[in-house]
Amino acid sequence: MGSGQDSWWRRPVGHPRVVDGALVVVCLFLTGLAVQGRWSVLPVGVIAAAGVLGSLAQWPRRRLPYVAAIGGAAGTALSGNPLLALAGLYAGAAHAPRRHVWAYPLVAWAGLMGYSRIDGGTPAVEAVGWALLVGLVTAVGAYMAARASLLESLRDRAARAETERYLRDEQARAAERTRIAREMHDVLAHKVSLIALHAGALELRAGGDDQLRRSVELIRLTAREALQELRDVLGVLRTEGSGEPGVADVDALVRASTDAGQPVELTDTAGPLPPATARVVNRIVQEGLTNARKHAPGAATTVTVDRDDAATVTVTVRNDLGGERAMDLPGSGSGLVGLAERVRLVGGTLSSGPVGAAEARRWELRATVPWLEQHPVEQSIGVDSQ
């Protein structure tokens, strides 16, 4: 909450134009003191004019650092205000191209030495003092320029990382939608083609009943049009060598993990599941066992498939956080994103994270899946799956 309260004043106060304007005001204030205190032996008019012009030259110091440096050095030499030369020097060190930075200390030093010469000071002693001050200001300006460049690079890298993460998530969701759409196409295309086939056979048997023949022909043509529109909407989603696997047995997944050395215990009280529900449950168990095998190899894992009175299936994959060291396997981190999208589209919920007390911490993947007597798309359009 504190950072949010600070932001209302930090944004305007830290704006570059506000900072530049404040610097010009300070330079003008010191110029007034220089005129009043006669910091230079030159006439008052010269001191005032040089100080005002040198102060105004600091306004475009970010875009035109050479104007600020030259104007500041000249203003210091004629008015006796050293801030003008130092401000121009800092502008050059912080905002000028790196290949030109070496020239700005010379310009500032010349302006400061010009003031010492006009004022009749001790050139040898003051030359060393001004040189040390010029070197310090140059170092501070160069450091701030490097820091700004580093922060900008880090911001760009963070923005790229965020964009890449967003794209990976979107790709995972799109891939899951593609697999679901492929299933929809396979199920509905098969059933609509059966309707068209039976309508054609019934049309041949209609005999002399013209009204029945027209009705059956309408059914057959409508089924063919529906099949064509379905293919147009979903597109050709099946690619060679990437077909969706059938409804796998959860027992087979558990046996495969056990054979690979992962101690897995299965508790299945849900009984036989409809194909659409079983397909989603299989994907949940598969993802949970894969993550347990990658991140906690050798840790005890339990798989629970249960069904409540409302026919909602609850799937839980839980593994200990101990075990052997995590396997060094590449991963995009998008598996759970795609799985969550699939579960959401069928009307279920998915959650994952650590559970339990600190001494018995475990990782749990938990999902609820509705009892899908029909394919999700068939349910949405009211097609009988029998």
KOLLOTOR-401943 format. One record per residue (C-alpha): z negated, x negated, y; residue number from 1. Coordinates in pm, 1 decimal. Layout:
# residues N
+----------+----------+----------+-----+
:        Z :        X :        Y :  nr :
+----------+----------+----------+-----+
:        Z :        X :        Y : NUM :
...
+----------+----------+----------+-----+
***
This chain:
# residues 386
+----------+----------+----------+-----+
:        Z :        X :        Y :  nr :
+----------+----------+----------+-----+
:      0.0 :      0.0 :      0.0 :   1 :
:    -71.7 :   -287.2 :    232.0 :   2 :
:    278.1 :   -430.5 :    203.3 :   3 :
:    422.0 :    -90.4 :    287.7 :   4 :
:    205.3 :    -68.1 :    599.3 :   5 :
:    302.9 :   -419.1 :    710.2 :   6 :
:    674.4 :   -352.5 :    676.5 :   7 :
:    690.8 :   -114.4 :    973.8 :   8 :
:    615.6 :   -396.3 :   1217.4 :   9 :
:    747.2 :   -697.1 :   1024.7 :  10 :
:   1102.3 :   -568.7 :   1022.7 :  11 :
:   1146.1 :   -540.3 :   1403.2 :  12 :
:    925.6 :   -839.0 :   1488.1 :  13 :
:   1106.4 :  -1069.0 :   1245.7 :  14 :
:   1455.3 :   -961.0 :   1350.7 :  15 :
:   1667.8 :  -1262.1 :   1462.1 :  16 :
:   1756.4 :  -1103.1 :   1795.7 :  17 :
:   1389.9 :  -1040.6 :   1872.7 :  18 :
:   1300.6 :  -1402.4 :   1788.5 :  19 :
:   1585.3 :  -1537.4 :   2000.4 :  20 :
:   1490.2 :  -1313.1 :   2291.4 :  21 :
:   1127.3 :  -1426.2 :   2270.7 :  22 :
:   1239.3 :  -1790.9 :   2274.3 :  23 :
:   1449.1 :  -1732.5 :   2587.7 :  24 :
:   1153.4 :  -1563.6 :   2758.7 :  25 :
:    922.3 :  -1856.8 :   2674.9 :  26 :
:   1181.2 :  -2107.0 :   2802.8 :  27 :
:   1216.4 :  -1911.6 :   3128.1 :  28 :
:    839.5 :  -1899.0 :   3164.4 :  29 :
:    813.7 :  -2277.8 :   3126.2 :  30 :
:   1100.3 :  -2314.7 :   3373.5 :  31 :
:    895.0 :  -2119.0 :   3625.1 :  32 :
:    604.8 :  -2354.3 :   3564.2 :  33 :
:    840.4 :  -2650.2 :   3605.8 :  34 :
:    957.3 :  -2517.2 :   3941.3 :  35 :
:    605.8 :  -2443.1 :   4057.8 :  36 :
:    462.3 :  -2772.3 :   3934.6 :  37 :
:    765.8 :  -2984.6 :   4031.2 :  38 :
:    802.8 :  -3136.2 :   3680.7 :  39 :
:   1110.1 :  -3321.8 :   3805.2 :  40 :
:   1173.7 :  -3521.0 :   4121.4 :  41 :
:   1500.4 :  -3330.3 :   4178.1 :  42 :
:   1523.2 :  -3047.6 :   4431.3 :  43 :
:   1364.2 :  -2716.3 :   4339.4 :  44 :
:   1701.8 :  -2541.1 :   4332.0 :  45 :
:   1836.0 :  -2788.9 :   4076.1 :  46 :
:   1525.6 :  -2754.2 :   3861.4 :  47 :
:   1546.3 :  -2374.1 :   3868.3 :  48 :
:   1921.5 :  -2356.1 :   3800.1 :  49 :
:   1910.9 :  -2611.9 :   3518.4 :  50 :
:   1608.0 :  -2443.6 :   3359.2 :  51 :
:   1757.5 :  -2094.3 :   3372.7 :  52 :
:   2094.3 :  -2206.5 :   3231.7 :  53 :
:   1925.9 :  -2411.6 :   2959.8 :  54 :
:   1707.0 :  -2113.7 :   2868.5 :  55 :
:   1998.1 :  -1869.6 :   2851.8 :  56 :
:   2189.2 :  -2118.6 :   2634.8 :  57 :
:   1930.4 :  -2055.8 :   2358.7 :  58 :
:   2036.9 :  -1692.4 :   2315.3 :  59 :
:   2349.2 :  -1765.5 :   2102.0 :  60 :
:   2176.7 :  -2051.2 :   1916.4 :  61 :
:   2249.7 :  -1907.7 :   1568.7 :  62 :
:   2622.1 :  -1856.0 :   1621.6 :  63 :
:   2681.5 :  -2140.8 :   1869.3 :  64 :
:   2415.9 :  -2407.2 :   1805.0 :  65 :
:   2614.0 :  -2671.2 :   1995.8 :  66 :
:   2589.2 :  -2457.5 :   2313.6 :  67 :
:   2211.8 :  -2435.8 :   2270.8 :  68 :
:   2184.0 :  -2811.3 :   2204.1 :  69 :
:   2401.8 :  -2928.4 :   2494.2 :  70 :
:   2265.8 :  -2667.8 :   2737.6 :  71 :
:   1909.3 :  -2745.7 :   2632.7 :  72 :
:   1952.3 :  -3121.8 :   2664.8 :  73 :
:   2108.2 :  -3088.0 :   3011.6 :  74 :
:   1840.7 :  -2840.7 :   3118.7 :  75 :
:   1562.9 :  -3075.6 :   3004.9 :  76 :
:   1715.3 :  -3374.6 :   3185.0 :  77 :
:   1741.2 :  -3186.3 :   3516.2 :  78 :
:   1441.0 :  -2950.8 :   3507.0 :  79 :
:   1182.0 :  -3152.6 :   3315.5 :  80 :
:   1123.3 :  -2870.4 :   3061.4 :  81 :
:   1123.4 :  -3048.0 :   2719.5 :  82 :
:   1125.2 :  -2722.0 :   2521.4 :  83 :
:   1491.2 :  -2664.2 :   2611.1 :  84 :
:   1612.1 :  -2981.6 :   2435.9 :  85 :
:   1380.5 :  -2931.3 :   2137.1 :  86 :
:   1486.8 :  -2568.1 :   2094.0 :  87 :
:   1854.3 :  -2669.2 :   2101.0 :  88 :
:   1781.1 :  -2948.8 :   1852.0 :  89 :
:   1612.3 :  -2706.6 :   1611.3 :  90 :
:   1906.9 :  -2466.4 :   1641.0 :  91 :
:   2146.1 :  -2743.7 :   1542.9 :  92 :
:   1932.1 :  -2866.2 :   1252.0 :  93 :
:   1878.9 :  -2513.2 :   1116.4 :  94 :
:   2212.3 :  -2338.5 :   1182.9 :  95 :
:   2487.2 :  -2597.9 :   1235.5 :  96 :
:   2716.6 :  -2715.7 :    951.5 :  97 :
:   2548.3 :  -2991.4 :    751.8 :  98 :
:   2819.8 :  -3244.5 :    835.6 :  99 :
:   2744.8 :  -3210.5 :   1209.1 : 100 :
:   2365.1 :  -3221.6 :   1197.4 : 101 :
:   2347.9 :  -3594.2 :   1273.5 : 102 :
:   2486.5 :  -3537.5 :   1627.8 : 103 :
:   2215.4 :  -3297.1 :   1744.5 : 104 :
:   1923.0 :  -3546.0 :   1741.0 : 105 :
:   2132.0 :  -3783.7 :   1955.4 : 106 :
:   2207.8 :  -3508.8 :   2209.1 : 107 :
:   1841.1 :  -3401.2 :   2227.3 : 108 :
:   1717.4 :  -3759.2 :   2252.2 : 109 :
:   1969.4 :  -3828.0 :   2531.5 : 110 :
:   1846.9 :  -3523.8 :   2724.8 : 111 :
:   1481.4 :  -3625.7 :   2688.9 : 112 :
:   1558.9 :  -3984.9 :   2790.1 : 113 :
:   1759.6 :  -3857.6 :   3087.3 : 114 :
:   1453.5 :  -3671.5 :   3206.7 : 115 :
:   1237.9 :  -3985.3 :   3161.5 : 116 :
:   1490.5 :  -4197.8 :   3353.2 : 117 :
:   1510.0 :  -3950.2 :   3643.2 : 118 :
:   1132.4 :  -3910.3 :   3650.2 : 119 :
:   1086.1 :  -4289.4 :   3659.5 : 120 :
:    872.1 :  -4322.6 :   3348.5 : 121 :
:    848.2 :  -4613.9 :   3103.3 : 122 :
:   1177.7 :  -4593.5 :   2910.4 : 123 :
:   1081.1 :  -4822.1 :   2619.3 : 124 :
:    756.8 :  -4640.4 :   2536.5 : 125 :
:    894.7 :  -4293.6 :   2593.1 : 126 :
:   1208.0 :  -4370.2 :   2388.9 : 127 :
:    993.1 :  -4429.2 :   2080.1 : 128 :
:    781.4 :  -4119.4 :   2141.6 : 129 :
:   1081.9 :  -3897.2 :   2200.9 : 130 :
:   1254.4 :  -4041.7 :   1893.4 : 131 :
:    954.6 :  -3952.3 :   1673.1 : 132 :
:    940.6 :  -3600.4 :   1815.6 : 133 :
:   1317.7 :  -3555.9 :   1771.0 : 134 :
:   1293.0 :  -3674.4 :   1410.2 : 135 :
:   1008.9 :  -3432.1 :   1338.3 : 136 :
:   1191.9 :  -3131.8 :   1483.9 : 137 :
:   1510.6 :  -3228.5 :   1297.7 : 138 :
:   1319.0 :  -3248.8 :    968.5 : 139 :
:   1158.2 :  -2907.6 :   1023.8 : 140 :
:   1493.3 :  -2750.4 :   1110.5 : 141 :
:   1665.3 :  -2902.6 :    807.5 : 142 :
:   1380.2 :  -2784.4 :    582.7 : 143 :
:   1405.9 :  -2428.3 :    714.4 : 144 :
:   1783.1 :  -2433.1 :    663.0 : 145 :
:   1740.8 :  -2551.4 :    301.9 : 146 :
:   1470.0 :  -2290.5 :    243.9 : 147 :
:   1688.9 :  -2011.1 :    380.4 : 148 :
:   1977.4 :  -2125.9 :    162.1 : 149 :
:   1751.9 :  -2133.5 :   -145.2 : 150 :
:   1614.0 :  -1785.6 :    -74.3 : 151 :
:   1963.9 :  -1651.3 :    -28.8 : 152 :
:   2067.9 :  -1808.3 :   -359.9 : 153 :
:   1764.9 :  -1657.7 :   -534.9 : 154 :
:   1838.2 :  -1315.9 :   -386.1 : 155 :
:   2199.2 :  -1337.3 :   -505.5 : 156 :
:   2084.6 :  -1445.9 :   -852.1 : 157 :
:   1833.7 :  -1160.7 :   -869.9 : 158 :
:   2098.7 :   -912.7 :   -756.6 : 159 :
:   2340.7 :  -1043.6 :  -1020.7 : 160 :
:   2073.0 :  -1023.9 :  -1289.7 : 161 :
:   1990.9 :   -666.5 :  -1190.7 : 162 :
:   2359.5 :   -575.4 :  -1193.4 : 163 :
:   2408.5 :   -735.3 :  -1534.9 : 164 :
:   2104.9 :   -553.2 :  -1674.5 : 165 :
:   2235.9 :   -224.5 :  -1536.5 : 166 :
:   2579.2 :   -289.3 :  -1688.7 : 167 :
:   2424.3 :   -375.8 :  -2027.6 : 168 :
:   2226.3 :    -52.7 :  -2021.5 : 169 :
:   2533.2 :    145.6 :  -1923.2 : 170 :
:   2735.9 :    -19.0 :  -2201.0 : 171 :
:   2465.4 :     66.6 :  -2453.9 : 172 :
:   2460.8 :    428.7 :  -2337.9 : 173 :
:   2840.1 :    447.7 :  -2340.5 : 174 :
:   2854.0 :    300.3 :  -2691.4 : 175 :
:   2598.8 :    553.2 :  -2815.4 : 176 :
:   2789.4 :    838.8 :  -2652.6 : 177 :
:   3108.0 :    710.8 :  -2817.4 : 178 :
:   2947.5 :    710.2 :  -3161.9 : 179 :
:   2808.5 :   1059.5 :  -3106.3 : 180 :
:   3146.0 :   1182.7 :  -2979.2 : 181 :
:   3312.3 :   1036.0 :  -3288.7 : 182 :
:   3071.0 :   1232.2 :  -3507.7 : 183 :
:   3141.9 :   1546.2 :  -3307.4 : 184 :
:   3514.6 :   1495.6 :  -3353.9 : 185 :
:   3481.0 :   1438.8 :  -3728.9 : 186 :
:   3259.6 :   1743.4 :  -3789.5 : 187 :
:   3440.6 :   1991.3 :  -3567.6 : 188 :
:   3790.6 :   1872.5 :  -3654.2 : 189 :
:   3715.2 :   1925.9 :  -4023.4 : 190 :
:   3575.0 :   2276.3 :  -3975.0 : 191 :
:   3844.0 :   2394.0 :  -3731.4 : 192 :
:   4116.7 :   2264.0 :  -3961.1 : 193 :
:   3960.1 :   2464.8 :  -4246.1 : 194 :
:   3968.9 :   2775.8 :  -4027.3 : 195 :
:   4336.7 :   2717.7 :  -3954.0 : 196 :
:   4410.4 :   2655.6 :  -4324.6 : 197 :
:   4235.4 :   2972.6 :  -4443.5 : 198 :
:   4395.3 :   3175.3 :  -4163.5 : 199 :
:   4737.6 :   3053.8 :  -4276.1 : 200 :
:   4666.0 :   3147.9 :  -4636.0 : 201 :
:   4537.6 :   3491.6 :  -4529.8 : 202 :
:   4848.9 :   3543.7 :  -4318.6 : 203 :
:   5067.9 :   3498.9 :  -4626.5 : 204 :
:   4865.2 :   3761.5 :  -4811.8 : 205 :
:   4866.4 :   4015.5 :  -4532.6 : 206 :
:   5167.9 :   4193.5 :  -4682.1 : 207 :
:   5296.3 :   4481.7 :  -4472.0 : 208 :
:   4987.4 :   4513.7 :  -4256.6 : 209 :
:   5136.0 :   4403.8 :  -3922.7 : 210 :
:   4810.5 :   4439.2 :  -3730.0 : 211 :
:   4624.1 :   4219.1 :  -3978.9 : 212 :
:   4907.9 :   3965.4 :  -3976.0 : 213 :
:   4900.7 :   3944.8 :  -3595.6 : 214 :
:   4523.6 :   3904.7 :  -3592.5 : 215 :
:   4531.4 :   3631.6 :  -3855.0 : 216 :
:   4815.8 :   3455.4 :  -3675.5 : 217 :
:   4613.3 :   3466.9 :  -3353.5 : 218 :
:   4317.2 :   3308.7 :  -3535.0 : 219 :
:   4538.2 :   3036.1 :  -3679.4 : 220 :
:   4704.1 :   2956.0 :  -3345.5 : 221 :
:   4370.3 :   2960.9 :  -3163.0 : 222 :
:   4221.0 :   2721.1 :  -3418.0 : 223 :
:   4514.4 :   2482.5 :  -3375.8 : 224 :
:   4485.2 :   2495.9 :  -2996.5 : 225 :
:   4109.5 :   2438.0 :  -3017.0 : 226 :
:   4163.5 :   2137.3 :  -3242.2 : 227 :
:   4420.7 :   1992.0 :  -3003.5 : 228 :
:   4196.4 :   2048.1 :  -2700.0 : 229 :
:   3905.6 :   1888.4 :  -2885.3 : 230 :
:   4113.8 :   1578.0 :  -2953.0 : 231 :
:   4231.9 :   1568.4 :  -2591.4 : 232 :
:   3875.4 :   1586.2 :  -2461.0 : 233 :
:   3715.3 :   1337.6 :  -2696.0 : 234 :
:   4016.3 :   1106.0 :  -2718.4 : 235 :
:   4100.3 :    881.5 :  -3003.9 : 236 :
:   3752.8 :    737.1 :  -3056.4 : 237 :
:   3785.4 :    604.9 :  -3407.9 : 238 :
:   3885.8 :    237.9 :  -3401.7 : 239 :
:   3990.9 :     36.7 :  -3700.0 : 240 :
:   3699.0 :   -115.2 :  -3887.9 : 241 :
:   3430.0 :     49.5 :  -3676.1 : 242 :
:   3374.9 :    384.4 :  -3846.6 : 243 :
:   3037.0 :    551.4 :  -3824.6 : 244 :
:   2837.0 :    508.2 :  -4148.0 : 245 :
:   2726.9 :    815.6 :  -4338.1 : 246 :
:   2374.9 :    948.2 :  -4359.2 : 247 :
:   2182.3 :    656.4 :  -4502.0 : 248 :
:   1866.7 :    697.7 :  -4703.8 : 249 :
:   1549.7 :    583.1 :  -4527.5 : 250 :
:   1428.4 :    459.0 :  -4865.7 : 251 :
:   1728.5 :    226.7 :  -4882.0 : 252 :
:   1650.1 :     84.5 :  -4538.5 : 253 :
:   1289.5 :     20.7 :  -4638.7 : 254 :
:   1395.3 :   -143.2 :  -4965.4 : 255 :
:   1639.4 :   -368.9 :  -4779.6 : 256 :
:   1363.9 :   -483.6 :  -4541.8 : 257 :
:   1123.6 :   -537.7 :  -4831.2 : 258 :
:   1381.3 :   -743.6 :  -5019.1 : 259 :
:   1421.5 :   -954.3 :  -4702.4 : 260 :
:   1048.3 :  -1038.6 :  -4711.3 : 261 :
:    914.3 :   -783.0 :  -4464.0 : 262 :
:    617.8 :   -588.4 :  -4607.4 : 263 :
:    708.9 :   -226.8 :  -4525.9 : 264 :
:    521.5 :     85.0 :  -4634.0 : 265 :
:    702.1 :    421.7 :  -4618.3 : 266 :
:    534.5 :    762.2 :  -4589.2 : 267 :
:    791.2 :   1044.9 :  -4595.2 : 268 :
:    649.5 :   1396.7 :  -4591.8 : 269 :
:    942.5 :   1561.9 :  -4415.1 : 270 :
:   1146.4 :   1618.3 :  -4728.5 : 271 :
:   1524.7 :   1662.0 :  -4727.8 : 272 :
:   1672.6 :   1664.3 :  -4378.2 : 273 :
:   1989.1 :   1825.4 :  -4243.7 : 274 :
:   2272.1 :   1571.1 :  -4207.7 : 275 :
:   2260.7 :   1571.8 :  -3824.9 : 276 :
:   1883.8 :   1515.3 :  -3817.2 : 277 :
:   1897.2 :   1258.5 :  -4096.2 : 278 :
:   2160.5 :   1061.3 :  -3908.2 : 279 :
:   1937.2 :   1029.9 :  -3598.6 : 280 :
:   1626.3 :    953.3 :  -3808.6 : 281 :
:   1817.4 :    680.1 :  -3989.4 : 282 :
:   1914.1 :    514.8 :  -3661.5 : 283 :
:   1553.6 :    523.9 :  -3537.8 : 284 :
:   1415.8 :    365.3 :  -3855.6 : 285 :
:   1695.8 :    109.4 :  -3859.6 : 286 :
:   1627.6 :      2.1 :  -3500.1 : 287 :
:   1250.8 :    -11.0 :  -3557.0 : 288 :
:   1277.6 :   -224.6 :  -3870.5 : 289 :
:   1529.9 :   -455.1 :  -3704.7 : 290 :
:   1300.0 :   -516.0 :  -3407.5 : 291 :
:    999.4 :   -572.3 :  -3634.8 : 292 :
:   1196.5 :   -820.5 :  -3842.5 : 293 :
:   1313.7 :  -1008.9 :  -3530.3 : 294 :
:    994.1 :  -1014.9 :  -3324.7 : 295 :
:    720.2 :  -1004.1 :  -3590.3 : 296 :
:    862.6 :  -1144.9 :  -3916.4 : 297 :
:    618.0 :  -1117.5 :  -4201.0 : 298 :
:    391.8 :   -869.5 :  -4020.2 : 299 :
:    285.7 :   -551.9 :  -4201.2 : 300 :
:    505.3 :   -258.0 :  -4100.3 : 301 :
:    464.2 :    113.7 :  -4166.0 : 302 :
:    733.7 :    382.0 :  -4145.2 : 303 :
:    623.8 :    745.6 :  -4121.7 : 304 :
:    856.6 :   1047.0 :  -4128.6 : 305 :
:    676.8 :   1378.8 :  -4081.7 : 306 :
:    763.1 :   1738.7 :  -3998.0 : 307 :
:    542.2 :   1990.9 :  -3819.8 : 308 :
:    532.0 :   2369.9 :  -3842.4 : 309 :
:    797.2 :   2398.0 :  -3570.8 : 310 :
:   1035.8 :   2192.2 :  -3788.6 : 311 :
:   1025.1 :   1900.5 :  -3544.4 : 312 :
:   1061.2 :   1565.1 :  -3720.0 : 313 :
:    838.4 :   1281.6 :  -3597.7 : 314 :
:    941.9 :    926.0 :  -3683.8 : 315 :
:    702.1 :    635.6 :  -3632.0 : 316 :
:    769.8 :    266.8 :  -3697.7 : 317 :
:    460.1 :     55.0 :  -3635.3 : 318 :
:    410.9 :   -318.0 :  -3698.0 : 319 :
:    131.5 :   -567.7 :  -3639.5 : 320 :
:    174.1 :   -809.8 :  -3350.2 : 321 :
:     65.6 :  -1102.3 :  -3566.5 : 322 :
:    269.0 :  -1264.9 :  -3839.1 : 323 :
:    506.7 :  -1554.6 :  -3816.2 : 324 :
:    671.8 :  -1680.5 :  -3499.9 : 325 :
:    946.0 :  -1457.3 :  -3363.8 : 326 :
:   1291.7 :  -1535.2 :  -3494.8 : 327 :
:   1523.3 :  -1714.4 :  -3253.4 : 328 :
:   1797.1 :  -1452.4 :  -3266.1 : 329 :
:   2022.8 :  -1351.4 :  -2977.1 : 330 :
:   1988.8 :  -1000.3 :  -2843.2 : 331 :
:   2097.9 :   -805.0 :  -2538.2 : 332 :
:   1787.2 :   -587.5 :  -2524.4 : 333 :
:   2008.1 :   -276.5 :  -2520.7 : 334 :
:   1927.5 :   -143.3 :  -2868.4 : 335 :
:   1639.8 :     75.2 :  -2752.0 : 336 :
:   1840.8 :    189.0 :  -2448.4 : 337 :
:   2122.9 :    318.7 :  -2667.6 : 338 :
:   1879.8 :    471.3 :  -2916.3 : 339 :
:   1694.1 :    652.5 :  -2637.1 : 340 :
:   2023.8 :    794.3 :  -2514.9 : 341 :
:   2112.2 :    922.4 :  -2862.9 : 342 :
:   1769.8 :   1084.2 :  -2910.4 : 343 :
:   1783.1 :   1238.3 :  -2562.4 : 344 :
:   2124.6 :   1392.9 :  -2624.7 : 345 :
:   1999.2 :   1578.7 :  -2934.4 : 346 :
:   1693.9 :   1708.5 :  -2744.2 : 347 :
:   1432.6 :   1462.2 :  -2870.3 : 348 :
:   1202.4 :   1205.0 :  -2715.2 : 349 :
:   1154.4 :    831.8 :  -2770.1 : 350 :
:    878.2 :    590.4 :  -2668.7 : 351 :
:    790.7 :    232.3 :  -2756.9 : 352 :
:    515.9 :    -13.5 :  -2669.5 : 353 :
:    185.1 :   -166.1 :  -2780.5 : 354 :
:    -88.7 :     64.7 :  -2910.6 : 355 :
:   -443.4 :     24.0 :  -3036.9 : 356 :
:   -743.1 :   -182.4 :  -2931.2 : 357 :
:   -712.1 :   -545.0 :  -2825.5 : 358 :
:   -834.1 :   -679.4 :  -3160.6 : 359 :
:   -592.9 :   -454.0 :  -3355.4 : 360 :
:   -294.5 :   -445.6 :  -3124.2 : 361 :
:     24.6 :   -309.0 :  -3281.7 : 362 :
:    374.6 :   -228.5 :  -3165.3 : 363 :
:    491.6 :    129.1 :  -3213.5 : 364 :
:    831.7 :    297.1 :  -3191.8 : 365 :
:    783.8 :    673.3 :  -3193.6 : 366 :
:   1043.3 :    949.6 :  -3170.2 : 367 :
:   1058.0 :   1324.6 :  -3211.7 : 368 :
:   1382.9 :   1481.7 :  -3333.7 : 369 :
:   1451.0 :   1856.8 :  -3352.2 : 370 :
:   1553.2 :   2016.8 :  -3679.3 : 371 :
:   1932.2 :   2020.4 :  -3642.8 : 372 :
:   2066.4 :   2269.1 :  -3897.0 : 373 :
:   2402.1 :   2224.4 :  -3724.0 : 374 :
:   2566.3 :   1928.5 :  -3558.2 : 375 :
:   2442.1 :   1906.1 :  -3193.1 : 376 :
:   2784.5 :   2006.6 :  -3059.1 : 377 :
:   2815.6 :   2294.1 :  -3305.2 : 378 :
:   2478.5 :   2419.3 :  -3183.1 : 379 :
:   2592.3 :   2404.9 :  -2820.5 : 380 :
:   2908.4 :   2611.8 :  -2885.9 : 381 :
:   2768.2 :   2838.6 :  -3157.2 : 382 :
:   2984.2 :   2726.1 :  -3453.1 : 383 :
:   2843.8 :   2811.5 :  -3793.3 : 384 :
:   2807.8 :   2494.4 :  -4002.2 : 385 :
:   2805.7 :   2680.2 :  -4333.0 : 386 :
+----------+----------+----------+-----+
***
